[in-house]
Amino acid sequence: MTSNGYEDDVTAALRQIQSAEASRGINNYIILISLRECSQRREAVALQRETQKNLTNLILNNEMQSMEDVYEDEDETTSPNKATRLFKISDWDFALYIASNEYRIIGFVNDVKLSILRLVERYLPDVFDRLNQWRLVQVFDLSRHKHIAVKRLRKLAESKQPEGELEQGPTDDERSDLTQNVEKYANQKLSSKHIELVNLTFERLGSSMFRDIFIRSQEIALVVPNKGAEPVINEMFVSVAQIRKHLLVNVDMSDGRNYFYQLTQLLDRLVLRCICEVRNVIRFNTSFNLNIDSVFTPEFQQFEETLLDRLPNCSVEFRAADIFDNFDRFDMVRDLIAARGASIAIDSVHPKMIGVLDFHRMGVRMAKINWTPEAEEILSDRAAEITRMQRAGVVFILARVEDPVGVRLGQKLGIRLFQGFHIDEMLLQMRYPSNLNFWRRVLEYRSRMEDFQNEAKINGRITDKRKLREMEHLITTFKTELEGVQAETSSLEELKTLLHLRSRIDAMEAELLQGATEGAAGGGDARANQVVH
């Protein structure tokens, strides 16, 4: 055997494997943990140290929980095998021996995987999505695969470490350049610099302002025949359109799937931070879409700890394609989230997947089917499958509904929850039955004004005279129209909304004048002259 400095642990581990014998329903397992895919980076030293510490803690917890079950009438110190032992067999590899029943080993292995994946996400987030989870943690039942476990352990102990450096992120000078010259990075292919720009913008603006600018929501409504629509779930998401408008201007996101995936992971973490730091975001049933790998981040851990009392009001959505790509991780994530009291939803389900997938057996509570022009025939043919899963407890949501046809078909199939532009219009009609065209214009005015405000928040102020004139004209037009409707309205609820809009417009007009004055004076750093606070 090649000398690697860990010969004593390797020998002890092999001896433990060879001497292992099952007894009284207790099997013996060896778990091989390899961090080699992470070993090329400087941060991997801390990862290795924390992994050993976490494995030791898991062993202690397992010993405390299972001692009575395993040795209820036997002195542990005289038992031929300790219940759990950890061996370090190389710089980056561990062997963990455990004597346990089949039920308990599943939970223990999940705890090991979750612990290591969260550490990798913390120390090496850019490596996380490249990891081969099968090589990271391998489990061998010694009653059936003892010879394979021995062979694999010897191979890890004797093999050389991989060499080479992974791609590094932007330097400090590049980070500074990113925040000061956003336009310089427009019209390019998506890269690590653009991802860092989004992250630095969050740090500069803070959670509350980032939420106001980039986070949007869309309601999922209960639609009952002859009773209209009632909002029941509020879905939160980062608006990629706003990111492209203000930060990644004309950036080609289709080039390089890995960079786009890294961007979505960052956006997941920023959403979670906003939820944790702006607690009133979750006021009633809330859903948000995550990548499966985002559950292993420190931000998700903070989300769990900060909002533990509100988790039963939360639904976490995972895209169907992401689940297929990471089915082993999904099993672990599903159990973790369900144990915290939150619900699991599968998002972006194509109608043809109905009948191919059994959502009840997958352990999801809700399934969001995308409405498409050809969906009517496909879903009608799968009505029996939908009914069977509904009876098993699966709640279906028909999403991206843009016409009444989708609502009518969904109701025919027993679906009561809907989402999409047509549902937004139904909710608007329910809230403002009179002056509907005016309220449509309100939304348009508000969207355009928010664009001006957001630009001021991000860049410090608006100095483009053409934009200032456009904004001034918009405010004048909106105020005139508000005054006309306010004089005619008889609804107290509408009147309250109108007064609130008027106060916002007045504040915005004052900010506009302040920004124009400071722009004319031309003094000071742009960040010190923020138009909107």
N, C-alpha and C positions, 0 to 999 in steps of 0.2 A: 504494500500500500504506500502511495506517495505521501511524504511527510508534509502536513499542513499546519502543525502545531496543535491539532485537536485529536490526536490519536487516542488519548485516554477516553474521551467522550464517544468517539466512534466505536471503540472496542466495547465500551459499556452498553452502548445502544444495540450493537449486534448481539451481545450476550443476552440482553433483555428480550430481544425479539426471539432468539432461539429457545429461551427457557419459558416463554409465555404459554400458558395452558388455560383454556376456558374452564369455568366452574360455576355451578349454580346459577345459570342464566346470565353470567357475566362473561363478555367477550373481551379480547385484547386487540387493541388497535395501535397502529403507528401512523402519526400524522407528520408528513414531511413538508416543511415550509422553506421556500427558496425565494430570496430577494435579489437574485442575480440580475434580473432585468432592470433593477434600480441601481446597481452598484457603480455605474459609471459617473455618478454625479457626487459633488461635494456634500450635498444635503443627505446623501444616503447613509453617512456615518450616524447622524442623529436618528434617522429612520431605523437603522439596525439596533441602536441602543434602546429606543423606545419600544421596538418590537419585542426585544428580550424582556423588558420590564413588564409589558402588557401580558405576555405569555405567562410569566411568573405569577402575576396577579390572577389570571384566569385559572391557573392550576390551584392556587390557594382557595379561590372561591369554589372550584369544583370539589376539592377535598372536603371543604366544610359542608357542602350540600349533599354529597353522596356517601360520606363516611359510614353513616348508619345503614344505608341501603346495601353497601358492598360488604361491610364487615360487621353485621349486626351481632354476631356472637364470636367474633374472632379478633384477637389483638392485632392491630395494624402493624406493629413493629415486628411481629413474628411471621407475618404473611410472606410467602415467597416472592410476591410482586407488589411493589408500591402501586397505589391506585393511579397516580400520574407522575411522570418524570420528564424533565426537559433536558435534551442533549444539544450542545452546539457542535456541529460536525464540520463547519468551515466558517470563513469570515461572514458568509451571507446565507448559510443554511442551518436550519434547526430540525431536530427530530423530537417529536413529542409522543411519548408512550402514555396510553390511558387504558385502564381496565374499567369497562362500563357496560351497562345494558344498551340494547339497540336504540331504545327511545331516547335515552339521555345523550348518546353520542351525537345524534343529529343536532340537538340544541348546542352542544359544546363546539362542534365543528363550525356551525353558523356564527357563534360568538368569536371564534378564532378568525374566520374570514372577515367578519365585520370589523374587528379590531384592526387587522392589518390593512384592509382597504381604506379605512379612514385615516390611518397613518400615512399611507402612500399619497392619498389625496391632499393631506395637510403639507407634507414635505416636498412632494414631487407631482404637483397637479398636471403638468404637461406630459408626464409619463403614464398617468393613470389609465387613459383610454387605450394605451398600447399593450397593457398587461395581458398575459395569457393566464386566466384565473386557474386553469387546470394545473399549470406548472407552479403557480404560486402556492397552492395548498393541495396536497394529495393525501388521500386517506386509504389505508390498507387494513382490511380485516385479517388478522394474523391466523385465524382458524382456516382461512381459505387461500390467502395470498402471501404467506410468509416468505416464500422464495423470491417473489417479485419485490417485496419490501426490502429484503436484504440486498438484492441486485441494485435497486434504485438508490438505496442509501450509500452503498459503496461507490456508485458512479458519481454522486454529488460530492462525496468526500475527496475523490481523486481528480475531478475535472478542474481545469484552469478557469480563472475568472475572465469574463468578457472584457474587451478593451474598447476604447473609443469614447468620444464625448458626444452628448446629445446637444441639440440646438439650444442656445442660450437666448434669453429674452433681451429686450432693449437695455442699453447702458443708461446710467444716470443722466448723461448729457442728452441722449435721445429722448428720455422721458420728459425732460424740461422742454425740449424742442416740440414734442408732441402737443403739450398743453398750450403753447404759445403760437403755434403755426398749424392749426387744424387744417386749413385749406391746402397746405403743402402735401397732405397725405390723401387728398381727394383723387378721384379718377385713377385709382390703382387697383391691383388685385389684393384681396384680403390677406393680411399677414399678421404676425405676432405684434407688430407695432400698432395696428388698428385695435387689436384686442386690449393692449395696454392703454391706449387712448381712452377707451370706454371706462376702464377701471380707474384711471386717474381722474376722469371727469366725475365719477361717483365720489371719489375721495374729496375732491374740491367742492362739489355742490352740497354734499351731505345727503342723508337718507330722505329727509322730508322734501327737499327741492328736487332731487332725482326722481322721487315718486311722482311729484306734480308734473314733471316734464315728460317722463318716459313710460310711466306705468299707466296702463289703461285697464278698463274692465268691461265686461259684457255680461248681461244677465241671462240666466237660464230660467225660462218661465213655464209655469204649469198652465196648460191651455185645455180647458174643459169646454165641450160643445155648448154653445149658447150662453157662455159665461165670461168670455173674453180671456185675457191673459193676466197672470199674477206672478211677479218675480219670486223665485224661491232660492236661487243660488247665484252668487256673484262671482264670476270667474275673473281673476286678475292675471295680467300678462304684461311683459315688456313689449312695447310697440316697436317692432323692427323698422316700421315706416318712420317713426320719430328719430330713431338712431341714425337712419340713413339721411334724414333731412338735416339734422343738426351736427352729426359727428362723422359718419362714414359716407360722405357725399360722393355719389357715383362710384362707390367702391364695388368691385366685382366680387360678389360673395359666392358665385357658382364655381369659382376656381379653387380647388383644394378643399376637399371635404373635411379634412382634419382640422383646418383653421376654423371653418364654420362651426364644427362641433365644439371646439374650444371656446368660441364666442358664445354659443348657447349655454355652455356650462358656466361661464362667467355671469351671464344674465340671470341664470338660475340662482347663483349665490347672491347677486345683488337684490333680487326679489325677496329672498329669504331675509336678508339684512334689513330691508325696508319694512317687512312685516314685523320683525323683532323690535326694531328701533322706533317704529311708528305704530304702537300697539292698537290704536283705534281703527286700523285698517280692517281688522276682522271684527265686524259688528254682528253679523249673522252668518248663515251658511256661506262658506267661501271655498272656492276651488282654485287651484293653480297647477300649471303644467310643469313637470320637471323631467330632466333626463334621469334615468335610473342611477347613473354614477353620481349624481348630485346629492343623493341621500347619504353618501359616505363623507360629505364635506363637513368641516367644522361649523359652517353656517347652518346646516341642517341640525346638527347637534344643539346649537344654540337655540334654534327654532323650537326644538322639542322641549328644552328646559325652560325657555321663556314663556311659552304659550301652552304649557301642558294642560291647563284647565280649559283651553279653547279648542284643543285638538278634535274632540268629538264633533265640532262644527265645521271641520275641514275635510275636503276631499282632495287627494293628490292624484293628478292625472298623468299617465305615462302613454306615450305614443305606441301604437301597435307595432310599428317597425322597430322601435327601440327595445321592446319586450322580446321580439324574435331574435334580435342580435345579441341579447344579454339574458337569455332565459334563466341561466343558473343564478345570476345576480338578482333577477326579478323575484325568484322564490324567496330569497333572503329578505329583500326589501319589503315585499308584500307582508311577510310575517311580522317584521319590525314595525311597520306602520299600523297594521291591524292591532298589534299588542298595545299601541299607544292610544287606541280609540278612534283614529281617523279612518276615513273610507278610501278605498282604492277604485280608481276609474281607468278604463282603457280608452284612449282617445284616438281619433283618426281611423276609425274602423270602416273599411270599404264594405259596401253592402254584400259583396260576394264572399266576405269572410264569415257571414252568418251561416251556421251549419257546418262550416269547416272548423271553427273554434267553438269550444264550449266554455263560455265565460264563467259559468258557475263553478266548473271544475278548476278553472284557473284561479279562483279565489277572489274575483273582482266583484265589487258591489254594483258598479255602474259601467255601461258601455255606450260610448258616443259614436253613433253612426253618421257618417258624412252623407248629406243629401246630394245627389247628383241627378242630372236629367234622366239617366237610365235606371235610377234607383226604384222607381215605381214598380216596374215589372219584376225586378230582382227580389225586392223585399216581399212582394205579394206571394211569390213562389216559396218564400222561406217563412211564411206566417206561422206554420206549425212549430218550427224551431224557436222562433221568437216567443211564442206562447209557452213552450216547455220551459225555457230559461226564466221567463217572468214568474212562472209558478214556483221555480226554485229560488227566487229571491233577487234575480238580476233586474236592475232598473235601467231601461233603455232611454237614451236621449237622442233625438234627431237633431243634428247640428248642421250649420251652414244652410239653413232653410231660407230661401229667397223668394218664395212664392206660396200662395195658399194651398197649392197641390200637395206640398210636403206635409202640411199640418193635417189636411184631410186624410191622407194615406196613413200617417202615423196614428191618428185617432182610431182609424179602422183596425189597426194592428194592436190596439191597446196601449200605445205609447202616449204619455201625457206630458212629457217634458220636451221642450223645444228651445233651440238657440239659433240665431242668425239675424240678418238684416230685416227680414219680414217680421220677425218677433220683436225687434227693436221698434219697428213702426207700430205694431199692435200695442205695445206698452206705451208709446207716446200718445196714441189715440185714447187709451184708457186714462192717462194722467191729465191730458189737456183736450177734452172732447170739443171745446170751442176754440176758434182761432188756430186750427191745426197748422195751416200753412205758415202762420206767423211763428209758431214754435219750431217749425222746421228751419225757418230762417234764423231763429235764435241760435240753434245748434251750429248753423253754418257761420254766423257772426262770431260766436264764442270760439269756434275752432280756429278761425283766422286770427282773432285777437290773441289767443293763447300761443299761436306761432310767433307773433311779435314778442310777447312776454318771454317765451322760452329762449328766443335768440338773445334777448337782453340778459337773462339769467346766466346763460352759458358764456357769452362773450363779454359781459360787463356792461355794455350799453349798445344802442343802435346809433350808428353815425351816418349811415347811408341816408341822404336827404330824400331820395325818392321813396324809400320805405317809411320814413317819418311822415311824409305827406300822405301816403297811402293809409297809414295807421290813423292819422288825424281825420281823414275823410270817413273811414270806417266807423270811428267813434261817433262822429257827428250824425251820420246816417242812422246808426243804431239808436242813439238817444232820441232822435226825432220819432222813430217808429215806436219805441217804447212808450213815449208820452201819449201817442195816439191810442195804443192798445190799453194802456193803464186807465185812460178816461172812460173806456167802454166796458172793461171787464167787470163781471158781477161775482166771480168766484174768489173767495177769500184765499184759497190755496194759490191760485194764479197770481193774486195781488201780492202775496208774500214773496213769491218767486220773482216777480217783476221788480219789487223794491230792492231785493237782494242783487239782482242784475244791475240795477241803476247805481247802487253803491259801489259795485265792482268797476263799473265803467268810469264813475267819477274818480275813483282811486287810480285807475289806469291812465286817465287823462292827465292827472297831476304828475304821475310818473313820466308820462310822455314829455310834458313841459320841462320837467327836471332833466331828463335825458337830452332833450334838444339844447337846453341852456349849457349843460356840461359839455356837450359835443361842440357847441360854438366856441366855448372857452378853450376847449382842446387841452385842458390841463390834467395832469395826473395819470396814474396807471389805470387802465381800463377796468381792472378788477376792483379798484378802490371806488369806482364811480358806478356801482351797480344801479340800474334803473329800477329793478324789481327785487325786493328783499323777501 
